[in-house]
């Protein structure tokens, strides 16, 4: 269910200082597609000041919540884009080192498979974003999406670097998203995969 528009959405969006422009350094750029309310990408930017981060969110109502959080800390290594992921090539061609896909919409019906962020059409579009080697890190609570994604990565030429069916019980560095905290409290195991090609 899509969230309602916050009352101050338009003001927050108008006054945002974090819309994507070129970074003024040559640090690696990590991209989160579907940043939601921004917890993950903000904490990553604060923890890793020598990496540049871009958070992408399709829905302006959700992005406005993230912007308010980001405004509290004002990291200089974090930018945001409000855009559909399939259009990212126009802006970020050959700029990205790592992509994060955190708790993406599973689109459970077969007829909607092409909308999944790990479907072949999206993986082809990501190829055009990577500066050098392709590197994707994905987390999900959804077993079917995870199985689909493992197969999709393999068919697209990716090699699995790390995989877990119970992330929180393994020694893998992890910053949680809002959804992840919620699912974890409900006892749902978090699936994780890191792939490269």
ABEGO torsion letter per residue (X at the ends): XBBBBBAAAAAAAAABAABBBBBABABBBBBBBGAEAGAAAAAAAAABAABBBBBBBABAAAAAAAAAAAAAAGBAABBBBBBBAAAAAAAABGABABBBBBGBBAGABAAAAAABAABAAAAAAAAAABABBBBBBBBBABAAAAAAAAAAAAAAGBBBABBBABAAABBBBBBBBAAAAAAAAAGBBBBBBBBBX
